Amino acid sequence: MVRALITISEKDLKELDRCARQKKQSRAAIMREALSLYLKTESKKPTWEEIVRKTAGMWKHKKIDGLEYTNKLREEWER
């Protein structure tokens, strides 16, 4: 493993200590677990380019103008 120096707020440090006591683990163990979970979660999110690629052309077969459709939806919100 490689060491990393991080800066966190006093509030976050207190919360980290609380979690460490509750789980009976070190701060470092809690941070490693949190980082691992964050990276797993983030890696599953599609990139902007993937989203654009997957949704490109969704309206090409529709018989309604996109702006017209949006305006109709907004009218519903105002009722």
DACOR-V913473 format. One record per residue. N is the residue number from 1. RES is the residue in one small letter. SS is DSSP state (helix for helix, strand for strand, loop for the rest). PHI is phi in whole degrees, 0 to 359 (999 if undefined). OMEGA is omega in whole degrees, -180 to 180 (NA if undefined). Layout:
N|RES|SS|PHI|OMEGA  N|RES|SS|PHI|OMEGA
This chain:
1|m|loop|999|179  2|v|loop|248|177  3|r|loop|278|177  4|a|loop|223|178  5|l|loop|262|179  6|i|loop|233|176  7|t|loop|244|178  8|i|loop|228|-179  9|s|loop|288|177  10|e|helix|301|180  11|k|helix|300|179  12|d|helix|294|179  13|l|helix|296|178  14|k|helix|297|178  15|e|helix|293|176  16|l|helix|298|178  17|d|helix|298|179  18|r|helix|298|179  19|c|helix|297|-179  20|a|helix|298|178  21|r|helix|296|-178  22|q|helix|299|-178  23|k|helix|269|-179  24|k|loop|56|178  25|q|loop|229|178  26|s|loop|282|174  27|r|helix|304|-177  28|a|helix|299|180  29|a|helix|296|178  30|i|helix|296|-180  31|m|helix|295|178  32|r|helix|298|180  33|e|helix|296|-180  34|a|helix|296|-180  35|l|helix|296|179  36|s|helix|299|179  37|l|helix|297|179  38|y|helix|300|-178  39|l|helix|295|177  40|k|helix|296|-180  41|t|helix|294|-178  42|e|helix|294|-177  43|s|helix|290|179  44|k|helix|275|-180  45|k|loop|284|178  46|p|loop|290|176  47|t|loop|284|178  48|w|helix|301|-180  49|e|helix|297|178  50|e|helix|296|179  51|i|helix|297|-180  52|v|helix|298|-180  53|r|helix|298|-178  54|k|helix|289|-175  55|t|helix|258|-179  56|a|loop|299|176  57|g|loop|83|-178  58|m|loop|299|-175  59|w|loop|262|-173  60|k|loop|295|-180  61|h|loop|262|-180  62|k|loop|283|-180  63|k|loop|261|-177  64|i|loop|235|177  65|d|loop|289|-178  66|g|helix|300|179  67|l|helix|294|178  68|e|helix|300|179  69|y|helix|298|179  70|t|helix|299|180  71|n|helix|298|177  72|k|helix|296|177  73|l|helix|298|-179  74|r|helix|296|177  75|e|helix|297|178  76|e|helix|298|-178  77|w|helix|293|-175  78|e|helix|278|-179  79|r|loop|282|NA
